[in-house]
Amino acid sequence: MGRIILRLDRVMADRKMSLNELSEKVGVANVNLSKLKNGHISAIRFSTLIAICEALNCQPGDILEYAPDEPADPEQVK
């Protein structure tokens, strides 16, 4: 199974926005955004994702990236 890579820190840096500022704009606790930023979450509400995208003027794909697992056996690539 692949994995989701969170790029929130990169987007925040591009927008020169601090975690505190994003927390205020989104209405989500600083500690929860920190967990999201560091990848220590297993789910995110669409309403939270929408608020983050609105605050950062970005698309969900700017924040979330899918990375498939590398096949263990080169024969599986076929």
C-alpha positions in Angstrom: 0.0 0.0 0.0 1.2 3.5 -0.9 1.4 6.4 1.5 0.3 10.1 1.6 3.0 12.7 2.0 2.0 16.0 3.6 3.5 19.1 2.1 1.8 21.6 4.3 5.2 23.0 5.6 6.4 23.6 2.1 3.2 25.5 1.1 3.3 27.5 4.3 6.9 28.5 3.7 6.1 29.5 0.1 3.3 31.7 1.4 5.5 33.0 4.3 2.7 32.0 6.8 3.5 30.8 10.3 1.7 28.0 12.0 0.1 30.5 14.4 -1.2 32.6 11.6 -2.6 29.6 9.7 -4.2 28.4 13.0 -6.0 31.7 13.4 -7.2 31.8 9.8 -8.4 28.2 9.7 -9.9 28.0 13.2 -8.0 24.8 14.1 -5.9 24.5 17.2 -2.2 25.1 16.7 -1.3 21.7 18.1 -3.6 20.0 15.6 -2.1 21.9 12.7 1.3 21.0 14.0 0.4 17.3 13.9 -0.9 17.7 10.4 2.2 19.5 9.3 4.4 16.8 10.7 2.4 13.9 9.3 1.2 12.6 12.7 -2.4 12.2 11.6 -4.4 9.4 10.0 -7.3 11.5 8.7 -8.4 15.1 7.9 -11.9 16.5 7.6 -12.8 18.0 4.3 -13.9 21.1 6.1 -10.4 21.5 7.6 -8.8 20.9 4.2 -11.1 23.4 2.5 -10.2 26.0 5.2 -6.5 25.4 4.8 -6.7 25.7 1.0 -8.7 28.9 1.3 -6.2 30.4 3.8 -3.1 29.4 1.7 -4.8 30.0 -1.6 -3.8 26.5 -2.9 -5.3 23.2 -4.1 -5.4 20.0 -2.0 -2.8 18.5 -4.4 -0.4 21.2 -3.3 -0.6 19.9 0.3 -1.2 16.1 -0.2 0.9 13.8 -2.4 0.4 10.1 -3.1 3.5 7.9 -3.2 3.1 4.3 -4.3 5.2 1.6 -2.7 8.1 0.4 -4.7 7.6 -3.2 -5.9 9.8 -5.6 -4.0 10.1 -7.8 -7.1 11.2 -6.2 -10.4 8.9 -8.8 -12.2 5.9 -7.1 -10.6 6.6 -4.0 -12.7 5.5 -5.7 -15.9 
